[in-house]
Amino acid sequence: MINKVKLGINNLYLFKNNNDYLLLDTALPCKEDVILDEINKVIGDYNKIKVIVITHSHSDHIGNLKLLLDKIKKKIKL
């Protein structure tokens, strides 16, 4: 299943595998509470993200990478 998270002009895509998620890119930088709240609205808990795939290093794809890596409690694969 693919879940879409709207973040202004960007979208995040979360791919579900059992109860875990893969996040494709991290969008433009935004406020911490905005991205975490929007992800939680769609999947319930951002800590379900186990893998982040970055397609390339433009700011509209990596803008929230550090924030998410710092916030997600478990080790995550990049």
N, C-alpha and C positions, 0 to 999 in steps of 0.2 A: 504494500500500500504506500502511496506517495501522499504526503501532507504538505500543504502550502501555507507558509506564514508570510503575511503582508507586512512589510516594513517601509512605509512611505513609497518611494519610487522603486525599491528593491523587493524581491521576494526571496525567502529561504525555502529550501525544499528538504524535507525530512523523509527518508525512506525507512519503513518499518520492517524489521525482521524479528519475529516473535514479539518480545516486549522491549527490544532495544531499537535504537535509531541510528542511522547514518545521516549526517548533515552535509549537504552539498553547498560549499562556500559559506561565508558569514556576513555578507552584505556590507554596505557603507557603515562607518562608525555611527553609533547612536547611543542614547542614554541607556545605562545598564538596566534600569527598571523596565524600560520599553521593550528591549529585546527579550529579556527573561520572561516578562509577563505575556508577551505574544507567543513565545514558544510554549509556555505552560498552558495557555488557552487551547492550544492545538493538541499537545501530547500529554498534558497533565503534570510533567516534571522534567525540567531540562536535564536532570541527571540521568535520564534514560538515553541520552546521546552517548554512544560508545565510540563512534568513528566520525572524524571530520575530514572530508575530501576537499582540497583546495584545487580548483581547476587552473588558476594562474594568479599571479601576484598583483593584480590591479586592486586599488583601494576599495572598489565596489564588490570585491570578492573576499578580501581579507580584513575588512575594517573592524570586525568584532572578534577576531580570532583570539587575541590575548585575553580579552575579557572572558570569553567562554572557557578557555583553557584554565584560567584562574578560578572560575566559579564551579566548574564541574568537579564534583568531589572525587570521583574515581579516576584512575588512569585512563587516558583516552588515546586512541591511535590516530595518528595524523597521516 
